[in-house]
């Protein structure tokens, strides 16, 4: 005799339950779009296309006053989105739906904050600014829900896992490596700083990964059968890990921020360890491992892209540019003037190939989407200026001067008796940090014996 089917629990997540969750997410997306139209200023002040914002929210009597308190206004505007996000989390187990729900909450807050406080910048950069806000919101949401996404990802076959993750890895790494805030043709930057890479991936997501690693260690500590000295050490490491993460990136971080990160780690550990999650696979050990794996999958492409970007900077700073400057100096020594174009150095045999700075993988240049990275060179007969862009907001400038008049000419009988003046340059020995001026002590004498007196970002032109 067949046993009767067990009654379905009214609290179980079935198809109807999931459908409601996705419907809530769609309503939240519509709220984000509505907020965009209500906050985004149109280019040149007049909406001429359907996708242009209208700024009508700022005209509301209840919201217009928050221009002087943008964070408060943004929090109030994001409150309905947050309530919808909570509803979505309780009505669906879909990791993608929950990620989108969190994206909507963050995007609503960022749109409100930008609308109240950064309308001029939004008008200046138009859709680029909108794309940066959306990309930043999605990056933060995907990082915070990475453990949920990994849980679904692990249920797939190996081939499908690779097919999903490898493109994400390559794109994120390429964005981090190829972003420059000083190039006029930069596709991933918003001048004067590449906002998405610098503030989003390299900073905010970096710190969030530290918090997630700390949370994973804390949860794994609580998964032990008994609490002993090892458990206590694990909790200590978990609480201090995000502080160490941030201190490595921001040496001048204020003590209050460090304490805030430690408190955030405690809250995240408590939530991850003690909040009930409806799943047969949510043992504490498994939960901790998924949190760690999710953080690692987010962190690795950012770390790889940043390492390659620093390698590009070092290659440009210490190898490629000195080679170009040496060729320019050899040219003026032989010809008594600088070439009109850098390509003339190849024609004259001073260089084998046309010089180009190394920035990113060059894929967009190969596809014809952006212009290839190039030196900016101007010659003035007996002097020159050579500039190149590098990753983040670094821009280096070299200048050479050669003075040779008739009286000096009489003093020299042989060509080898004179040398052009040593090139001067304004270029840090390593990429400057976003916060503080810790790189000031890292500058050293350059390869040509010229000790620059660069004082900081304000000296760049």
C-alpha positions in Angstrom: 0.0 0.0 0.0 1.4 3.3 -1.0 1.9 5.8 1.9 0.0 9.0 1.5 2.0 12.0 0.5 3.3 14.2 3.2 1.3 17.5 3.4 3.1 20.5 2.1 4.2 22.9 4.7 2.6 26.3 4.3 6.0 27.9 4.9 7.9 25.9 2.3 9.2 27.6 -0.8 7.2 26.3 -3.7 6.7 27.6 -7.3 4.1 30.2 -6.1 6.4 31.3 -3.3 9.3 31.7 -5.9 7.0 33.5 -8.4 6.1 36.1 -5.7 9.8 36.6 -4.9 10.6 37.3 -8.5 7.6 39.6 -8.8 8.9 41.6 -5.8 12.3 41.8 -7.5 10.8 43.1 -10.7 8.9 45.8 -8.7 12.1 46.8 -7.1 13.9 47.1 -10.5 11.0 49.3 -11.6 11.6 51.4 -8.5 15.3 51.8 -9.4 14.4 52.8 -12.9 11.9 55.3 -11.6 14.6 56.7 -9.3 17.0 57.1 -12.1 14.5 59.2 -14.1 13.7 61.2 -11.1 17.3 62.0 -10.0 19.4 61.9 -13.2 20.0 65.3 -14.8 19.7 65.3 -18.6 22.8 66.3 -20.6 22.9 70.0 -21.2 19.9 70.4 -18.9 17.2 69.4 -21.5 16.0 65.8 -21.9 16.0 65.1 -25.7 16.0 61.2 -25.7 13.8 58.7 -23.9 16.6 57.5 -21.7 17.5 61.0 -20.3 16.6 61.7 -16.7 14.1 64.3 -15.6 15.2 65.3 -12.0 11.5 65.6 -11.1 12.1 64.1 -7.6 14.3 67.0 -6.7 11.3 69.3 -7.4 9.2 67.5 -4.8 8.7 69.6 -1.6 9.3 66.5 0.5 12.6 65.6 -1.1 14.1 68.7 -2.5 15.4 69.8 0.9 17.7 66.9 1.2 20.2 68.5 -1.2 21.8 69.8 1.9 21.7 66.3 3.6 22.3 63.9 0.7 23.0 60.8 2.8 19.9 61.2 4.8 17.8 61.8 1.7 19.4 58.8 0.0 18.6 56.6 3.0 15.0 57.7 3.0 14.7 57.1 -0.8 16.2 53.7 -0.5 13.9 52.6 2.4 11.1 51.3 0.1 13.6 49.4 -2.0 15.1 47.9 1.2 11.6 46.7 2.3 11.1 45.1 -1.1 14.5 43.5 -0.8 13.7 41.9 2.5 10.4 40.7 1.1 12.3 39.1 -1.9 14.7 37.3 0.5 11.8 35.8 2.4 9.8 34.7 -0.7 12.5 33.1 -2.9 15.6 31.0 -2.4 17.0 31.9 -5.8 20.5 33.3 -5.3 20.2 35.4 -8.5 16.9 36.9 -7.3 18.4 37.7 -3.9 21.5 39.2 -5.6 19.3 41.4 -7.8 17.2 42.4 -4.8 20.3 43.7 -3.0 21.5 45.4 -6.1 18.2 47.3 -6.2 18.7 48.5 -2.6 22.2 49.7 -3.2 21.4 51.2 -6.6 18.5 53.2 -5.1 20.8 54.6 -2.4 23.5 55.5 -4.8 21.1 57.2 -7.2 19.6 59.2 -4.4 23.0 60.2 -3.0 24.2 61.2 -6.5 21.0 63.0 -7.3 21.2 65.1 -4.2 25.0 65.7 -4.0 26.5 65.1 -7.5 24.1 66.4 -10.0 26.8 68.5 -11.8 29.1 65.5 -12.2 26.1 63.3 -13.4 25.2 66.0 -16.0 28.9 66.2 -17.1 29.4 62.5 -17.6 25.8 61.6 -18.6 25.3 57.9 -19.2 28.9 57.1 -18.2 28.0 58.2 -14.6 24.9 56.0 -14.7 26.9 53.0 -15.8 29.4 53.5 -13.1 26.6 53.7 -10.4 25.0 50.6 -11.7 28.3 48.7 -12.0 29.3 49.7 -8.5 25.9 48.6 -7.1 26.0 45.2 -8.9 29.6 44.6 -7.8 28.8 45.3 -4.1 25.6 43.2 -4.3 27.4 40.2 -6.0 30.2 40.4 -3.4 27.7 40.4 -0.4 25.7 37.5 -1.9 28.7 35.6 -3.2 28.2 32.7 -0.7 24.6 32.3 -2.0 25.7 32.5 -5.6 28.5 29.9 -4.9 25.9 27.6 -3.4 24.0 27.5 -6.7 27.2 27.5 -8.7 28.5 24.4 -7.0 25.4 22.4 -8.0 26.4 22.7 -11.7 28.8 20.5 -13.6 32.5 21.4 -13.9 32.2 22.5 -17.5 29.3 24.8 -16.8 31.0 26.2 -13.8 34.0 27.2 -15.9 31.8 28.5 -18.6 30.1 30.8 -16.1 33.1 31.9 -14.0 36.0 32.3 -16.4 34.4 35.1 -18.5 33.6 36.9 -15.3 37.2 36.5 -14.1 38.6 37.7 -17.4 36.3 40.8 -17.6 36.9 41.9 -14.0 40.7 41.4 -14.3 40.7 43.3 -17.6 38.7 46.2 -16.2 41.0 46.5 -13.2 44.1 46.3 -15.3 43.0 48.5 -18.1 41.4 51.4 -16.2 43.1 54.8 -16.3 41.6 58.0 -15.1 43.9 60.3 -17.1 43.5 59.0 -20.7 41.0 60.8 -22.9 40.0 57.5 -24.6 39.7 55.5 -21.3 36.5 53.4 -21.5 36.3 52.3 -17.9 37.2 55.5 -16.1 35.4 58.7 -15.1 37.9 61.5 -14.9 39.6 62.6 -12.8 39.4 59.3 -11.0 38.4 55.9 -12.4 35.5 55.7 -9.9 34.3 52.1 -10.5 37.7 50.6 -10.3 39.2 52.7 -7.6 36.3 53.3 -5.3 34.3 50.2 -6.2 36.6 47.2 -6.9 40.0 48.2 -5.6 38.6 49.7 -2.4 35.0 48.8 -1.4 34.9 45.2 -2.8 38.5 44.7 -1.5 37.4 45.6 2.1 34.2 43.6 1.8 36.3 40.5 0.8 38.2 41.0 4.0 35.0 41.0 6.0 33.8 37.9 4.2 37.0 36.0 4.8 36.7 37.1 8.5 33.1 35.8 8.5 34.2 32.5 7.1 36.9 32.0 9.7 34.4 33.0 12.5 31.7 30.6 11.2 34.2 27.8 10.9 35.3 28.5 14.5 31.8 28.1 15.7 31.4 24.8 13.8 33.9 23.2 16.2 32.4 20.8 18.7 33.9 22.6 21.6 35.2 26.1 22.3 38.9 26.0 23.3 42.1 28.0 22.8 42.1 27.3 19.1 38.5 28.6 18.8 39.4 31.7 20.7 42.4 32.3 18.4 40.2 31.8 15.4 37.7 34.4 16.6 40.6 36.9 17.3 41.9 36.4 13.8 38.4 36.8 12.3 37.8 40.1 14.1 41.2 41.5 13.2 41.5 40.3 9.6 39.4 43.0 8.0 41.3 45.6 9.9 44.6 44.2 8.5 43.0 44.0 5.1 42.2 47.7 5.1 45.4 48.7 6.8 47.4 47.1 4.0 45.5 49.1 1.4 45.0 52.3 3.5 48.0 52.8 5.9 46.6 56.1 7.1 43.1 54.7 7.9 41.6 56.4 10.9 41.2 54.4 14.1 37.4 54.9 14.1 37.2 53.2 10.7 39.3 50.3 11.9 37.1 49.9 14.9 34.0 50.1 12.6 35.5 47.3 10.4 36.1 45.1 13.5 32.5 45.7 14.6 31.2 44.9 11.2 33.1 41.6 11.3 31.5 40.7 14.6 28.0 41.5 13.2 28.6 39.5 10.0 30.0 36.5 11.9 27.0 36.5 14.2 24.5 36.7 11.4 26.2 34.0 9.3 26.6 31.7 12.3 23.3 32.0 14.1 20.7 33.2 11.7 18.6 30.2 10.5 18.9 29.5 6.8 16.4 26.9 5.3 18.7 24.4 3.6 19.8 20.9 4.3 23.4 21.9 3.3 23.7 24.8 5.7 25.8 23.1 8.4 28.1 25.7 9.9 31.3 24.2 8.4 29.7 24.0 4.9 28.4 27.5 5.3 31.8 28.9 6.3 33.5 27.2 3.4 31.0 28.6 0.9 31.5 32.1 2.3 35.3 31.7 2.0 35.0 30.3 -1.6 32.6 33.1 -2.6 35.0 35.8 -1.3 38.0 34.1 -3.0 36.2 34.0 -6.4 35.5 37.7 -6.1 38.9 38.6 -4.7 41.1 36.7 -7.2 40.3 38.6 -10.4 40.6 41.9 -8.6 44.0 40.9 -7.1 45.2 39.6 -10.4 44.2 42.7 -12.4 45.7 45.0 -9.8 49.0 43.0 -9.8 49.1 43.2 -13.6 48.4 46.9 -13.5 51.2 47.5 -11.1 53.4 45.5 -13.5 52.4 47.7 -16.4 53.2 50.8 -14.4 56.7 49.4 -13.5 57.4 48.4 -17.1 56.4 51.9 -18.3 58.2 53.7 -15.6 61.5 51.8 -15.5 61.9 50.0 -18.9 59.9 51.4 -21.8 60.0 55.2 -21.1 63.8 55.3 -20.2 64.4 53.4 -23.5 62.4 56.1 -25.4 64.2 58.9 -23.6 67.6 57.3 -24.3 66.7 57.2 -28.0 65.6 60.8 -27.9 68.9 61.8 -26.3 70.9 59.8 -28.8 69.0 61.5 -31.6 69.7 65.0 -30.4 73.3 64.2 -29.7 73.8 63.0 -33.4 71.4 65.4 -35.1 71.4 68.4 -32.7 67.6 68.5 -32.6 64.8 66.2 -31.4 62.7 64.3 -34.0 59.3 65.7 -35.0 57.6 62.3 -34.3 58.5 59.3 -32.2 58.1 57.2 -35.3 61.2 59.0 -36.7 63.2 57.3 -34.0 62.4 54.0 -35.7 63.2 55.3 -39.2 66.5 56.6 -37.9 67.4 53.3 -36.3 67.3 54.4 -32.7 64.3 52.2 -31.9 63.2 48.9 -33.4 59.5 49.4 -33.1 57.2 52.4 -32.5 57.0 53.0 -28.7 53.7 52.5 -26.9 53.0 52.5 -23.2 51.6 49.2 -21.8 48.1 49.6 -20.4 45.8 46.6 -20.0 45.4 43.7 -22.4 44.7 45.8 -25.5 41.6 43.8 -26.4 39.4 46.9 -26.9 42.1 48.5 -29.1 42.4 45.3 -31.2 38.6 45.3 -31.7 38.7 48.9 -32.7 36.5 50.1 -29.8 39.1 52.5 -28.3 42.2 54.1 -29.6 45.5 52.3 -28.8 47.5 53.6 -25.9 50.2 56.0 -27.1 52.7 58.4 -25.9 51.9 62.1 -26.2 55.1 63.7 -27.6 55.9 67.3 -28.6 59.2 68.5 -29.8 60.4 72.1 -29.7 63.7 71.8 -31.6 66.0 71.8 -28.6 63.5 70.4 -26.1 60.7 68.0 -25.8 57.8 66.8 -23.7 56.9 63.2 -23.4 53.8 62.0 -21.5 52.1 58.7 -21.0 49.1 57.4 -19.0 49.3 54.6 -16.6 46.8 52.6 -14.5 44.4 54.4 -12.1 45.1 58.1 -12.2 48.9 58.1 -12.8 50.3 60.3 -15.6 54.0 60.7 -16.1 55.7 63.5 -17.9 59.3 63.8 -19.2 60.9 67.0 -20.5 64.3 67.3 -22.1 66.2 70.6 -22.7 69.3 71.2 -24.8 70.9 74.6 -25.0 73.7 75.1 -27.5 74.7 78.5 -28.8 77.6 79.8 -30.9 79.8 80.7 -28.0 79.5 77.3 -26.5 80.1 75.7 -29.9 83.6 77.3 -30.0 84.5 75.7 -26.7 83.9 72.2 -28.1 86.1 70.7 -30.8 84.7 67.2 -30.8 81.1 66.0 -30.7 81.7 63.8 -27.8 82.8 66.7 -25.6 79.2 67.9 -25.1 76.1 66.2 -23.7 72.5 67.4 -23.8 71.0 68.3 -20.5 69.6 65.5 -18.4 65.9 64.9 -19.0 63.7 66.0 -16.1 60.5 64.1 -15.3 57.5 64.1 -13.0 56.7 60.5 -12.3 56.3 58.6 -9.0 58.4 55.5 -8.4 55.1 53.7 -7.7 51.4 54.4 -8.1 50.2 56.9 -5.5 47.7 55.7 -2.9 44.2 56.9 -2.8 44.3 58.0 0.9 47.3 59.8 2.5 50.7 60.6 1.1 52.6 57.5 2.1 54.3 57.3 -1.3 56.1 60.6 -0.6 58.8 58.7 1.2 59.0 56.1 -1.5 60.4 58.4 -4.2 64.0 58.0 -5.1 66.4 59.3 -7.6 65.5 58.3 -11.1 67.6 56.5 -13.6 69.1 59.7 -15.0 70.3 61.1 -11.7 67.5 63.6 -11.4 65.8 63.7 -8.0 62.3 65.1 -8.8 60.6 67.4 -6.3 57.1 66.2 -7.0 55.0 67.1 -4.0 51.7 65.4 -4.7 48.7 65.0 -7.0 48.3 68.7 -7.3 51.6 69.0 -9.2 50.2 66.9 -12.1 49.0 68.9 -15.1 
